[in-house]
Amino acid sequence: MATEIKNIWYNPANSAFEGRIDIRRNGKSFRYPCAVEGPMNMSPAEVRARMEVQAKRMSDSDPAIFSYL
């Protein structure tokens, strides 16, 4: 399972980093919106790691509810 993080930005209204993670599994890509609450000066590595964990957790859902790219 490969992950690719795209378009991370900070949303000051929610005090959170937001972005999307693409997970490639069995030749198909699945996109997950993620949000990580924290201060604007949070380490970029920490933000990416937390987003990856979130996306992987969401990717364990029932395959019947996936949308394909």
PyMOL commands that place a pseudoatom at each C-alpha (Angstrom):
pseudoatom trace, name=CA, resn=MET, resi=1, chain=A, elem=C, hetatm=0, pos=[0.000, 0.000, 0.000]
pseudoatom trace, name=CA, resn=ALA, resi=2, chain=A, elem=C, hetatm=0, pos=[1.643, 3.234, -1.174]
pseudoatom trace, name=CA, resn=THR, resi=3, chain=A, elem=C, hetatm=0, pos=[0.602, 6.681, 0.054]
pseudoatom trace, name=CA, resn=GLU, resi=4, chain=A, elem=C, hetatm=0, pos=[1.002, 10.089, -1.530]
pseudoatom trace, name=CA, resn=ILE, resi=5, chain=A, elem=C, hetatm=0, pos=[0.253, 13.297, 0.366]
pseudoatom trace, name=CA, resn=LYS, resi=6, chain=A, elem=C, hetatm=0, pos=[-1.036, 16.219, -1.677]
pseudoatom trace, name=CA, resn=ASN, resi=7, chain=A, elem=C, hetatm=0, pos=[-1.990, 19.833, -1.043]
pseudoatom trace, name=CA, resn=ILE, resi=8, chain=A, elem=C, hetatm=0, pos=[-1.483, 20.367, 2.688]
pseudoatom trace, name=CA, resn=TRP, resi=9, chain=A, elem=C, hetatm=0, pos=[-2.624, 23.749, 4.001]
pseudoatom trace, name=CA, resn=TYR, resi=10, chain=A, elem=C, hetatm=0, pos=[-3.336, 25.285, 7.396]
pseudoatom trace, name=CA, resn=ASN, resi=11, chain=A, elem=C, hetatm=0, pos=[-6.897, 26.313, 8.206]
pseudoatom trace, name=CA, resn=PRO, resi=12, chain=A, elem=C, hetatm=0, pos=[-6.692, 28.921, 10.983]
pseudoatom trace, name=CA, resn=ALA, resi=13, chain=A, elem=C, hetatm=0, pos=[-10.466, 28.840, 11.556]
pseudoatom trace, name=CA, resn=ASN, resi=14, chain=A, elem=C, hetatm=0, pos=[-10.185, 25.198, 12.645]
pseudoatom trace, name=CA, resn=SER, resi=15, chain=A, elem=C, hetatm=0, pos=[-6.604, 25.351, 13.964]
pseudoatom trace, name=CA, resn=ALA, resi=16, chain=A, elem=C, hetatm=0, pos=[-5.864, 22.357, 11.762]
pseudoatom trace, name=CA, resn=PHE, resi=17, chain=A, elem=C, hetatm=0, pos=[-3.799, 21.249, 8.812]
pseudoatom trace, name=CA, resn=GLU, resi=18, chain=A, elem=C, hetatm=0, pos=[-5.934, 19.880, 6.005]
pseudoatom trace, name=CA, resn=GLY, resi=19, chain=A, elem=C, hetatm=0, pos=[-5.064, 17.944, 2.908]
pseudoatom trace, name=CA, resn=ARG, resi=20, chain=A, elem=C, hetatm=0, pos=[-5.685, 14.855, 0.899]
pseudoatom trace, name=CA, resn=ILE, resi=21, chain=A, elem=C, hetatm=0, pos=[-3.926, 11.531, 0.869]
pseudoatom trace, name=CA, resn=ASP, resi=22, chain=A, elem=C, hetatm=0, pos=[-3.985, 9.154, -2.069]
pseudoatom trace, name=CA, resn=ILE, resi=23, chain=A, elem=C, hetatm=0, pos=[-3.556, 5.484, -1.223]
pseudoatom trace, name=CA, resn=ARG, resi=24, chain=A, elem=C, hetatm=0, pos=[-2.739, 3.042, -3.981]
pseudoatom trace, name=CA, resn=ARG, resi=25, chain=A, elem=C, hetatm=0, pos=[-3.914, -0.498, -3.377]
pseudoatom trace, name=CA, resn=ASN, resi=26, chain=A, elem=C, hetatm=0, pos=[-4.218, -3.375, -5.831]
pseudoatom trace, name=CA, resn=GLY, resi=27, chain=A, elem=C, hetatm=0, pos=[-3.604, -1.054, -8.781]
pseudoatom trace, name=CA, resn=LYS, resi=28, chain=A, elem=C, hetatm=0, pos=[-6.334, 1.425, -7.778]
pseudoatom trace, name=CA, resn=SER, resi=29, chain=A, elem=C, hetatm=0, pos=[-6.071, 4.857, -6.152]
pseudoatom trace, name=CA, resn=PHE, resi=30, chain=A, elem=C, hetatm=0, pos=[-8.288, 5.968, -3.291]
pseudoatom trace, name=CA, resn=ARG, resi=31, chain=A, elem=C, hetatm=0, pos=[-8.388, 9.569, -2.059]
pseudoatom trace, name=CA, resn=TYR, resi=32, chain=A, elem=C, hetatm=0, pos=[-9.021, 10.542, 1.563]
pseudoatom trace, name=CA, resn=PRO, resi=33, chain=A, elem=C, hetatm=0, pos=[-9.519, 14.035, 3.010]
pseudoatom trace, name=CA, resn=CYS, resi=34, chain=A, elem=C, hetatm=0, pos=[-7.595, 14.431, 6.262]
pseudoatom trace, name=CA, resn=ALA, resi=35, chain=A, elem=C, hetatm=0, pos=[-7.336, 17.042, 9.003]
pseudoatom trace, name=CA, resn=VAL, resi=36, chain=A, elem=C, hetatm=0, pos=[-4.811, 17.255, 11.822]
pseudoatom trace, name=CA, resn=GLU, resi=37, chain=A, elem=C, hetatm=0, pos=[-5.477, 19.680, 14.669]
pseudoatom trace, name=CA, resn=GLY, resi=38, chain=A, elem=C, hetatm=0, pos=[-2.459, 21.523, 15.987]
pseudoatom trace, name=CA, resn=PRO, resi=39, chain=A, elem=C, hetatm=0, pos=[-0.539, 24.777, 16.028]
pseudoatom trace, name=CA, resn=MET, resi=40, chain=A, elem=C, hetatm=0, pos=[0.606, 26.365, 12.792]
pseudoatom trace, name=CA, resn=ASN, resi=41, chain=A, elem=C, hetatm=0, pos=[4.234, 25.692, 13.747]
pseudoatom trace, name=CA, resn=MET, resi=42, chain=A, elem=C, hetatm=0, pos=[3.745, 21.914, 14.110]
pseudoatom trace, name=CA, resn=SER, resi=43, chain=A, elem=C, hetatm=0, pos=[6.520, 19.923, 12.488]
pseudoatom trace, name=CA, resn=PRO, resi=44, chain=A, elem=C, hetatm=0, pos=[5.710, 19.101, 8.837]
pseudoatom trace, name=CA, resn=ALA, resi=45, chain=A, elem=C, hetatm=0, pos=[6.915, 15.539, 9.423]
pseudoatom trace, name=CA, resn=GLU, resi=46, chain=A, elem=C, hetatm=0, pos=[4.445, 15.163, 12.319]
pseudoatom trace, name=CA, resn=VAL, resi=47, chain=A, elem=C, hetatm=0, pos=[1.580, 16.540, 10.210]
pseudoatom trace, name=CA, resn=ARG, resi=48, chain=A, elem=C, hetatm=0, pos=[2.342, 14.112, 7.359]
pseudoatom trace, name=CA, resn=ALA, resi=49, chain=A, elem=C, hetatm=0, pos=[2.666, 11.150, 9.724]
pseudoatom trace, name=CA, resn=ARG, resi=50, chain=A, elem=C, hetatm=0, pos=[-0.679, 11.893, 11.389]
pseudoatom trace, name=CA, resn=MET, resi=51, chain=A, elem=C, hetatm=0, pos=[-2.415, 12.360, 8.048]
pseudoatom trace, name=CA, resn=GLU, resi=52, chain=A, elem=C, hetatm=0, pos=[-1.029, 9.057, 6.804]
pseudoatom trace, name=CA, resn=VAL, resi=53, chain=A, elem=C, hetatm=0, pos=[-2.350, 7.250, 9.890]
pseudoatom trace, name=CA, resn=GLN, resi=54, chain=A, elem=C, hetatm=0, pos=[-5.785, 8.835, 9.382]
pseudoatom trace, name=CA, resn=ALA, resi=55, chain=A, elem=C, hetatm=0, pos=[-5.952, 7.879, 5.707]
pseudoatom trace, name=CA, resn=LYS, resi=56, chain=A, elem=C, hetatm=0, pos=[-4.816, 4.310, 6.359]
pseudoatom trace, name=CA, resn=ARG, resi=57, chain=A, elem=C, hetatm=0, pos=[-7.475, 3.981, 9.043]
pseudoatom trace, name=CA, resn=MET, resi=58, chain=A, elem=C, hetatm=0, pos=[-10.126, 5.191, 6.583]
pseudoatom trace, name=CA, resn=SER, resi=59, chain=A, elem=C, hetatm=0, pos=[-8.816, 2.863, 3.883]
pseudoatom trace, name=CA, resn=ASP, resi=60, chain=A, elem=C, hetatm=0, pos=[-9.721, -0.143, 5.999]
pseudoatom trace, name=CA, resn=SER, resi=61, chain=A, elem=C, hetatm=0, pos=[-13.410, 0.547, 5.245]
pseudoatom trace, name=CA, resn=ASP, resi=62, chain=A, elem=C, hetatm=0, pos=[-15.694, -1.865, 3.424]
pseudoatom trace, name=CA, resn=PRO, resi=63, chain=A, elem=C, hetatm=0, pos=[-14.622, -1.844, -0.272]
pseudoatom trace, name=CA, resn=ALA, resi=64, chain=A, elem=C, hetatm=0, pos=[-18.267, -1.468, -1.341]
pseudoatom trace, name=CA, resn=ILE, resi=65, chain=A, elem=C, hetatm=0, pos=[-18.204, 2.206, -0.275]
pseudoatom trace, name=CA, resn=PHE, resi=66, chain=A, elem=C, hetatm=0, pos=[-14.983, 3.206, -2.126]
pseudoatom trace, name=CA, resn=SER, resi=67, chain=A, elem=C, hetatm=0, pos=[-14.984, 5.753, -4.922]
pseudoatom trace, name=CA, resn=TYR, resi=68, chain=A, elem=C, hetatm=0, pos=[-12.461, 5.121, -7.687]
pseudoatom trace, name=CA, resn=LEU, resi=69, chain=A, elem=C, hetatm=0, pos=[-10.219, 7.664, -9.421]
for i in range(1, 69): cmd.bond("trace and resi %d" % i, "trace and resi %d" % (i + 1))
show_as sticks, trace
zoom trace
